[in-house]
Amino acid sequence: MPKTIKIIGIGAGDPDHLTIQAVKALSQVDVVFLMDKGPAKEKLNALRKKICARHMGERAYRFVDAANPEREREGDYLAAVADLNARKQAVFERLIAAELRDGECGAFLVWGDPSLYDSTIRLVEAIAASGRHDLDWDVIPGITSVQALTARHRTTLNAIGRAVTITPGRRLAERFPDGVDSVVVMLDAENAFRRLREDDVDIYWGAYVGTPDEILIAGKLDDVAGEIERVRAEARAAHGWIMDSYLLRRPTVADKTSD
Ligand SMILES: C[S@@+](CC[C@H](N)C(=O)[O-])C[C@H]1O[C@@H](n2cnc3c(N)ncnc32)[C@H](O)[C@@H]1O
């Protein structure tokens, strides 16, 4: 009997983000792998446990906590990521081999959606392709932090008929890319919005969106940049970690033919 892995998107912090498809998938799970690391680990895993308690009911399931490797902070970024992923793959493979019995179903509960800045799909795909395990695997989508952010600000992601860019903070340029009026910035350790040299930009910023600690600030970038920096620093100091993202948008002439 093959083992099954379900990669389940759980949304960005609110247990109500879980889709009905995800709830149905959870009802088949025997083992939940917990992979978080760092100072946020406790809170993020608490949410996962709450979701399981709420939706897996009487089912007999077990948690397996795995030490998730950390990325080297020094040296070349892409080399460090490749090295991290190799070590993560080894951890995942050990979990699948040692913690899951034949015929059982294991789940990775991925923050947001597994397609966005998350390596779980790539790692499970590589393990399945290795041929070393009799493995079926599946992906269940989740609400991304981008969707959570735009919903809480009651705004749209794209301007009418226009393109969107999603980027890590370290890649935010001084100007919007050609043809793009909306840029979503994630994984920003250093207030990259300060780099932007565009006139008249709106920013929709959110931290811990969907959780009881949520903070939202929106306005003209020039007007609120200082406030965001201050609030962000205070929140990070108070919690010991921060999870924030933002949408930058410049006004465009509306294209009336599409949405
Ligand atoms: C490793 S990425 C994972 C993204 C996730 N897979 C998703 O679909 O949103 C982590 C980044 O997502 C953003 N993020 C995730 N959850 C968030 C939340 N609740 N509020 C604000 N930003 C969030 C932050 O930019 C954070 O640095």
The ligand as an SDF file (V2000), in Angstrom:
LIG
                    3D

 27 29  0  0  0  0  0  0  0  0999 V2000
    7.6190   32.1190    3.5510 C   0  0  0  0  0  0  0  0  0  0  0  0
    6.3770   33.2330    3.0400 S   0  0  0  0  0  0  0  0  0  0  0  0
    4.9970   32.1720    2.9830 C   0  0  0  0  0  0  0  0  0  0  0  0
    3.8240   32.7330    2.2230 C   0  0  0  0  0  0  0  0  0  0  0  0
    2.5940   31.8370    2.2800 C   0  0  0  0  0  0  0  0  0  0  0  0
    2.8240   30.5520    1.6280 N   0  0  0  0  0  0  0  0  0  0  0  0
    1.3700   32.4960    1.6780 C   0  0  0  0  0  0  0  0  0  0  0  0
    0.6740   31.8840    0.8520 O   0  0  0  0  0  0  0  0  0  0  0  0
    1.0690   33.6380    2.0650 O   0  0  0  0  0  0  0  0  0  0  0  0
    6.1660   34.1710    4.5030 C   0  0  0  0  0  0  0  0  0  0  0  0
    5.7910   35.6300    4.2210 C   0  0  0  0  0  0  0  0  0  0  0  0
    4.4040   35.7060    3.9430 O   0  0  0  0  0  0  0  0  0  0  0  0
    3.8820   36.9160    4.4530 C   0  0  0  0  0  0  0  0  0  0  0  0
    2.8280   36.5590    5.4210 N   0  0  0  0  0  0  0  0  0  0  0  0
    2.4440   35.3100    5.7530 C   0  0  0  0  0  0  0  0  0  0  0  0
    1.4340   35.3380    6.6210 N   0  0  0  0  0  0  0  0  0  0  0  0
    1.1630   36.6550    6.8500 C   0  0  0  0  0  0  0  0  0  0  0  0
    0.2230   37.3270    7.6710 C   0  0  0  0  0  0  0  0  0  0  0  0
   -0.6500   36.6510    8.4170 N   0  0  0  0  0  0  0  0  0  0  0  0
    0.2310   38.6750    7.6690 N   0  0  0  0  0  0  0  0  0  0  0  0
    1.1100   39.3700    6.9080 C   0  0  0  0  0  0  0  0  0  0  0  0
    2.0120   38.7760    6.1130 N   0  0  0  0  0  0  0  0  0  0  0  0
    2.0490   37.4420    6.0840 C   0  0  0  0  0  0  0  0  0  0  0  0
    5.0280   37.6910    5.0780 C   0  0  0  0  0  0  0  0  0  0  0  0
    5.5520   38.5620    4.1060 O   0  0  0  0  0  0  0  0  0  0  0  0
    6.0060   36.5620    5.3860 C   0  0  0  0  0  0  0  0  0  0  0  0
    7.3260   37.0550    5.4230 O   0  0  0  0  0  0  0  0  0  0  0  0
  1  2  1  0
  2  3  1  0
  2 10  1  0
  3  4  1  0
  4  5  1  0
  5  6  1  0
  5  7  1  0
  7  8  2  0
  7  9  1  0
 10 11  1  0
 11 12  1  0
 11 26  1  0
 12 13  1  0
 13 14  1  0
 13 24  1  0
 14 15  1  0
 14 23  1  0
 15 16  2  0
 16 17  1  0
 17 18  1  0
 17 23  2  0
 18 19  1  0
 18 20  2  0
 20 21  1  0
 21 22  2  0
 22 23  1  0
 24 25  1  0
 24 26  1  0
 26 27  1  0
M  CHG  2   2   1   9  -1
M  END
$$$$
